[in-house]
Amino acid sequence: MAERKLHLGGRMRRLRRELGLNQAAMAAEIGISPSYLNHIERNQRPVTATVLLRLAEAYDVDLKSFAAEGGDAVGPAQLGEIFADPLFSDLAVPRYELVEIADNAPAAAEGIARLYAALGELRQRPAGESEENAALSPTKWVRDYIQSQRNHFPAIEEAAETLAGALGDPLAIAETLRRRLREAFGIDVRVVAPELIEGASQHYDIHRKRLLLSQLLRSESRTFALAYQLVLVEFRALLDRMVVSAAPPDAPTRRLLHMSLANYAAAAAMMPYQSFLEAAERHRYDLDRLCAEFGVSAEQAAHRLTTLNRAGARGVPFFMLRVDAAGNVSKRFAGESFPFSRFGGTCPRWNLHSAFQTPGRVVTQVVETPDGERYFTIGRTVSRAIRLDPAEDSQLAIGLGCDVRHAARIAYADGLDLAHPRVTPIGPACALCPRAGCPQRATAPVGRTLAVSELRKSVSPFPFV
C-alpha cells in the first residue's frame, strides 16, 4: 500500500507566519530553496521526511501533531462534525473537500467552526431573547484560545518558576503564600463559615484587603486559592498584557480569560515546571505520588500534566476531560491532538464513565478512534472542590490519555501487552460516529440512511447504510 503524501501547505504557511518569517528566511533556515517552499505552501509538492526533520530541528516542531490531519487546528474531523448537521444534509460534502479546506485554508476552517459554534449558541437561547452579543460564548472562546496555545504559556511558566523559588518547599507553601500576601501586598487571609461569603469558595474584599476562604475547602484547594490571589496581584501586569494580546471580543470574555490565565499561573506556582516534569518522569506519571510530593489534588496534578509542552523539555502529551455522572463535559484540555467532539459529549464505550462505579480507583483502557489512532487512557473519580449540600453527590470523573506509543512511560500501563493490547473502538458523539453495529449507539447518525427492517434486528437500535 502506497504511503499517503503529506500536503501540508496550509500548516507550513501558518507556522511561517507565526514565526514572523518570509519565505526566503524560512527556506534558508531549513535548507531548501524559496521556490520549493513556495510549491510546498501551495500544495504543489508534498512535505518530505527530510523537510519535517529540519522543521523539528529548527523550530522544535512536534512532528506527529504537525503532520496529523488537523493538528491543533480545525481539521477534517471537526469540519465533518459541522457538515453532519441537518442544516447541511443536502450538500453531502465529501471528505476530500473537507481535507482540502483544513489543509489549504486553515483560517477559513477556523472561521467555519466559529460560525457554527455561534449558531449553536443561538439555538440554545430562549425564544424571544435578545440576539445582541449572541456570538461565541465566553466559555467556548476561552477554551478555543487556550487550545490554540496548546495549553502552554511560556511567559507564565517563567514567572511562576521564579515565584516558586522564592516560596520554597511545595508541602509548606500555604503558610509562605499567606505571609507573602500579608507582607508584600497587605492582604489578610481568613477562613470563614460559608454562610459569611454566601456559599462562595473564596471572596476577596477589595476595600478591607481581606481574602476570605470557605471552611468547606479542603487543604489543597485552600492552597490553590492562596496561590490564585497571589498571582492576581504579583503577575497583574503580565496577565493584563496577555489578555490584551489575545484580544477577546467582549468584557465577559476578557474577564474569563484573565481568570483562566490566573488559574494556570497558580497551578504553575504550586507545581513549577522543571521540578514537576522531573517528578512526573521519576514517578512515571503516578498521580498519587505527584499529589504527595506537591501537596495538590489529583485533578490539579492531572490538569498540570496537560501543560508540559515546553520546547526542549516536554512531558507525555496528555489530553484530559472532566465529566459528571450525567456525562456533561466541564473541562477539556489537550497537550496533543485528540479527536474530541467539538460540539458533543463523549463515547459511551470509553470507560471514563465506569470510574464512577469504583470511586478512587484507576481504570485503564486502550481505545482506537475511527481513523485508526490508538490512545492509552486513565480514568478515576475526583471530588468537587467544595460541596455545600452533604446530600449531593460530589464525585466527578477525570480522564487522562495519550498516544499509545507513550504508554510505556506511564506506571498505570505496567502489565499490559502494549504490542498487542486489547483495544476498544470508540468514536465521537453518537450522532457523528461512523461505526456501524455499535450496541451502545444512543442516537441515529446524522446524514446517514437508516437500514431498519421488520425482518431483521441488529445489535444497534439504529443500523444505517
C-alpha positions in Angstrom: 0.0 0.0 0.0 1.5 3.4 -1.0 2.2 5.9 1.7 0.0 8.9 1.8 1.8 12.0 0.6 1.8 14.8 3.1 0.5 18.0 1.5 0.8 20.4 4.4 0.8 23.7 2.7 -1.6 25.5 5.0 0.2 24.4 8.1 3.6 25.3 6.7 2.3 28.8 5.8 0.7 29.2 9.2 3.9 28.1 11.0 5.9 30.6 9.0 3.6 33.4 9.7 3.5 32.6 13.4 7.3 32.8 13.4 7.3 36.1 11.6 9.3 34.8 8.7 9.1 35.4 4.9 9.5 32.5 2.5 13.2 33.3 1.8 14.1 33.4 5.6 12.3 30.1 6.4 13.7 28.4 3.3 17.3 29.4 4.4 16.8 28.2 7.9 15.5 24.7 6.8 17.9 24.4 3.9 15.6 24.4 0.9 15.1 26.9 -1.9 12.4 29.6 -1.6 10.7 28.3 -4.8 10.5 24.8 -3.3 8.9 26.2 -0.1 6.5 28.2 -2.3 5.5 25.0 -4.0 5.0 23.3 -0.6 2.8 26.1 0.7 0.7 25.9 -2.5 0.4 22.1 -2.1 2.2 21.6 -5.4 4.8 19.5 -3.6 4.4 17.1 -0.6 6.4 17.7 2.5 9.2 15.1 2.7 10.6 13.4 5.8 13.8 15.4 5.4 11.9 18.7 5.5 9.9 17.5 8.5 13.1 16.6 10.4 14.6 20.0 9.6 11.4 21.7 10.8 11.7 19.8 14.1 15.3 20.7 14.5 14.9 24.4 13.6 11.7 25.2 15.4 11.1 22.4 17.8 8.0 21.3 16.0 6.2 18.2 17.3 6.2 16.1 14.1 3.2 13.9 14.9 0.9 16.8 15.7 2.2 18.8 12.7 1.7 16.0 10.2 -1.6 14.7 11.7 -4.8 15.7 9.9 -6.0 18.9 11.5 -3.2 19.1 14.1 -4.3 21.5 16.8 -6.4 23.5 14.4 -9.8 22.7 12.9 -9.3 19.6 10.9 -11.4 17.3 8.7 -12.9 15.5 11.6 -14.2 18.8 13.2 -15.4 20.0 9.8 -17.2 16.7 9.2 -18.9 17.1 12.6 -20.2 20.5 11.4 -21.3 19.4 8.0 -23.1 16.5 9.5 -25.7 18.9 10.9 -29.1 18.6 9.2 -28.7 22.2 8.1 -26.2 21.0 5.5 -27.5 17.5 4.8 -28.4 18.3 1.2 -24.8 19.3 0.5 -23.3 15.9 1.1 -19.8 17.4 1.3 -17.2 14.7 0.6 -14.3 14.1 2.9 -11.7 15.1 0.3 -13.2 18.6 0.2 -13.0 18.9 4.0 -9.4 17.8 3.9 -8.7 20.5 1.2 -10.3 23.2 3.4 -8.4 22.1 6.5 -5.1 21.9 4.8 -5.3 24.8 2.3 -7.4 27.3 4.2 -6.9 26.7 8.0 -8.1 30.2 8.8 -11.3 29.7 6.8 -11.8 26.3 8.6 -11.5 28.1 11.9 -14.0 30.7 10.7 -16.5 28.0 9.7 -16.1 26.4 13.2 -16.6 29.7 15.0 -19.7 30.5 12.9 -21.2 27.0 13.6 -20.4 27.4 17.3 -22.2 30.8 17.3 -25.1 29.1 15.6 -25.2 26.5 18.4 -25.3 29.4 20.9 -28.2 30.9 19.1 -30.1 27.6 19.0 -29.8 27.3 22.8 -31.1 30.8 23.5 -34.6 31.0 24.9 -37.2 32.2 22.4 -37.5 35.9 22.2 -34.2 36.7 24.0 -32.2 39.5 22.5 -29.7 38.4 19.9 -27.3 41.2 20.9 -23.8 39.7 21.6 -25.0 36.3 20.5 -21.6 35.3 19.1 -19.4 32.6 20.6 -19.9 32.3 24.3 -17.0 33.4 26.6 -16.5 29.8 27.8 -16.1 28.4 24.3 -14.0 31.4 23.1 -11.6 31.0 26.1 -11.4 27.2 25.6 -10.6 27.5 22.0 -7.9 30.2 22.7 -6.2 28.1 25.3 -6.2 25.1 23.0 -4.8 27.2 20.2 -1.8 27.9 22.5 -1.6 24.1 23.1 -2.4 24.8 26.8 1.0 26.2 27.4 2.1 29.7 28.3 5.9 30.2 28.4 5.8 33.7 30.0 3.6 32.5 32.9 5.8 29.4 33.3 9.0 31.5 33.6 7.4 33.9 36.1 5.9 31.1 38.1 9.2 29.3 38.5 10.8 32.4 39.8 8.0 32.9 42.3 8.1 29.2 43.3 11.8 29.5 44.0 11.0 32.3 46.5 8.2 30.3 48.1 10.3 27.2 48.9 9.1 23.7 49.8 5.8 22.9 48.0 4.5 21.0 51.0 4.9 24.1 53.2 3.8 26.6 50.6 0.5 27.5 52.1 1.9 29.5 55.0 4.5 31.1 52.8 1.8 32.2 50.4 -0.2 33.6 53.3 2.8 35.5 54.6 3.7 36.9 51.2 0.2 38.2 50.7 0.3 40.0 54.0 3.8 41.3 53.9 4.2 42.3 50.3 0.6 43.3 49.5 -1.1 44.0 52.8 -3.7 41.2 52.2 -5.0 39.4 55.2 -6.3 35.8 54.9 -9.2 34.4 56.9 -11.1 31.1 56.9 -14.8 31.7 57.5 -18.1 29.9 57.6 -19.6 29.5 54.1 -22.6 31.5 55.1 -20.5 34.6 55.5 -19.5 34.6 51.9 -22.9 33.4 50.6 -21.7 29.9 49.5 -18.7 31.1 47.6 -15.5 29.1 47.9 -13.4 32.3 48.3 -14.0 36.1 48.2 -11.6 39.0 48.1 -12.8 42.1 50.0 -11.1 44.7 47.9 -11.8 47.5 50.4 -10.6 45.8 53.5 -7.9 43.8 51.6 -9.1 40.6 53.1 -9.2 37.2 51.3 -12.0 35.1 52.8 -11.8 31.3 52.3 -14.6 28.9 53.0 -14.2 26.4 55.8 -15.5 23.8 53.4 -12.4 24.0 51.2 -10.0 21.1 51.5 -6.4 21.9 52.3 -5.1 21.6 48.7 -7.9 23.8 47.5 -7.2 26.4 50.1 -3.6 26.4 49.0 -4.7 26.9 45.4 -6.9 29.8 46.5 -4.0 31.5 48.2 -1.8 31.0 45.1 -4.6 32.3 42.8 -4.9 35.5 44.9 -1.2 36.0 45.0 -0.7 35.7 41.2 -3.6 38.1 40.7 -1.5 40.8 42.4 2.0 39.5 41.7 1.5 38.9 38.0 -1.0 41.7 37.3 1.0 43.4 34.6 1.9 40.1 32.9 -1.7 38.8 32.9 -3.1 42.2 31.7 -0.6 42.1 28.7 -1.5 38.6 27.8 -5.2 39.4 27.8 -4.7 42.4 25.7 -2.6 40.4 23.2 -5.3 37.7 23.0 -7.9 40.3 22.0 -11.1 38.8 23.5 -14.2 40.1 21.8 -16.0 41.5 24.8 -15.7 42.3 28.5 -17.1 38.9 29.9 -14.7 37.0 27.7 -11.8 39.2 28.9 -12.7 38.6 32.5 -13.0 34.8 32.0 -9.6 34.7 30.1 -8.0 36.7 32.8 -9.3 34.3 35.5 -8.2 31.2 33.4 -4.7 32.6 33.0 -4.5 33.3 36.7 -5.6 29.7 37.4 -2.9 28.5 35.1 -0.3 30.7 36.9 -1.5 29.5 40.4 -1.0 25.9 39.3 2.4 26.7 37.8 3.5 28.3 41.1 2.4 25.3 43.1 3.9 22.8 40.6 6.8 24.7 39.0 7.5 23.4 35.5 11.0 21.8 35.7 10.6 20.2 39.1 7.1 18.9 38.3 8.3 17.5 35.0 11.3 15.8 36.7 9.0 14.3 39.4 6.5 13.2 36.8 9.2 11.3 34.9 10.7 9.9 38.1 7.3 8.6 39.3 6.2 7.6 35.8 3.2 9.9 35.9 1.7 8.3 39.0 -0.9 10.8 40.1 -0.9 9.8 43.8 2.9 10.2 44.0 2.7 13.7 42.4 -0.1 14.6 44.8 2.0 13.6 47.8 5.1 15.4 46.6 3.5 18.7 45.7 0.5 18.7 48.1 -2.1 19.0 45.4 -5.2 17.2 44.4 -5.5 14.5 41.7 -7.4 16.9 39.5 -4.8 19.6 39.9 -2.0 17.2 39.1 -3.8 15.8 36.1 -4.6 19.3 34.7 -1.0 20.3 35.2 0.2 17.2 33.2 -1.6 18.6 30.1 0.6 21.8 30.2 4.0 20.1 29.9 4.7 21.4 26.4 7.9 23.5 26.9 10.2 23.5 23.9 13.1 21.1 24.6 11.5 19.8 27.8 8.2 18.2 27.0 6.4 15.6 29.1 4.0 13.0 27.9 1.5 14.9 25.8 -1.7 14.2 27.7 -5.3 15.2 27.0 -7.8 15.5 29.8 -11.5 15.5 30.2 -13.7 16.0 33.3 -17.3 14.8 33.3 -20.1 14.5 35.8 -22.3 11.4 36.3 -24.7 12.7 33.6 -21.9 12.9 31.0 -21.6 16.7 30.9 -18.1 17.7 30.0 -16.8 20.6 32.1 -13.1 20.5 31.2 -11.4 19.6 28.0 -7.7 20.2 27.5 -5.1 18.6 25.2 -1.3 18.7 25.1 -1.5 16.8 21.8 -4.2 16.5 19.2 -7.1 14.2 20.1 -10.4 14.0 18.2 -12.6 15.5 20.8 -16.1 16.1 19.7 -16.1 19.8 19.4 -19.8 20.2 19.9 -20.9 17.0 21.6 -20.1 14.7 24.5 -18.0 11.5 24.8 -18.3 8.0 23.6 -20.1 5.6 25.9 -17.6 2.8 25.1 -14.8 4.9 26.7 -14.7 3.6 30.2 -14.2 7.0 31.7 -17.8 6.8 33.0 -17.2 3.4 34.6 -14.9 5.2 37.1 -18.0 6.2 39.0 -18.6 2.5 39.8 -15.2 2.2 41.5 -14.6 5.6 43.3 -10.9 6.3 43.9 -9.6 3.5 41.7 -7.8 4.0 38.4 -9.3 2.3 35.4 -7.3 2.0 32.2 -8.2 1.3 28.6 -6.6 1.3 25.1 -9.0 3.0 22.7 -9.0 3.3 18.9 -10.6 6.2 17.1 -12.3 5.7 13.7 -9.1 6.9 11.9 -7.1 4.0 13.4 -5.2 6.1 16.0 -4.8 4.4 19.4 -4.6 6.0 22.8 -3.9 4.8 26.3 -6.4 6.3 28.8 -6.7 6.6 32.5 -9.9 7.3 34.4 -10.6 8.0 38.0 -13.0 9.9 40.2 -12.2 13.1 42.0 -14.3 15.2 44.4 -15.5 18.7 43.8 -13.5 21.4 45.5 -16.5 22.3 47.6 -19.8 20.8 48.5 -22.5 22.9 50.1 -25.2 20.3 50.4 -24.0 17.0 52.0 -26.8 15.1 50.4 -25.5 15.9 46.9 -23.0 13.7 45.1 -19.6 15.4 44.9 -18.0 13.0 42.5 -16.6 13.9 39.1 -14.5 11.7 36.8 -11.4 12.8 35.0 -9.9 11.0 32.1 -6.2 11.3 31.0 -4.9 9.9 27.8 -2.0 9.9 25.4 -0.9 8.3 22.2 -0.3 4.6 23.0 3.3 5.0 21.9 3.9 6.9 25.2 2.2 4.3 27.4 5.4 2.5 28.4 6.5 5.7 30.3 3.4 5.5 32.5 3.1 3.4 35.6 -0.6 2.6 35.0 0.3 0.7 31.8 2.6 -1.8 33.6 1.4 -5.4 32.9 -0.3 -4.5 29.7 0.8 -6.1 26.4 1.3 -2.8 24.6 2.4 -4.5 21.4 -0.9 -6.4 21.2 -3.3 -4.6 23.6 -7.0 -5.3 24.0 -8.4 -2.3 22.0 -11.9 -0.8 22.4 -13.1 1.0 19.3 -14.6 4.4 20.2 -15.9 7.3 18.2 -17.1 10.9 18.6 -20.6 11.7 19.9 -23.1 9.1 18.7 -24.8 11.4 16.1 -21.4 11.8 14.4 -19.9 8.3 14.8 -19.3 6.4 11.6 -19.1 3.0 13.4 -21.9 0.7 12.3 -23.2 -2.1 14.5 -22.3 -0.4 17.8 -24.5 -1.9 20.6 -24.2 1.3 22.7 -25.3 3.8 20.0 -27.7 6.2 21.6 -28.9 8.1 18.6 -29.2 7.8 14.9 -26.2 9.0 12.9 -26.7 12.4 11.2 -26.6 12.3 7.5 -26.8 8.5 7.2 -29.6 6.5 5.7 -31.2 4.2 8.3 -31.4 0.5 7.3 -34.3 -0.6 9.5 -36.1 -3.8 8.5 -39.0 -5.7 10.1 -37.3 -8.9 9.0 -34.1 -8.3 10.9 -32.9 -6.7 14.1 -29.3 -5.6 14.6 -27.5 -5.2 17.9 -27.6 -1.5 17.3 -31.0 0.2 17.5 -30.0 2.5 14.6 -28.5 0.4 11.8 -27.5 2.5 8.8 -26.1 2.3 5.3 
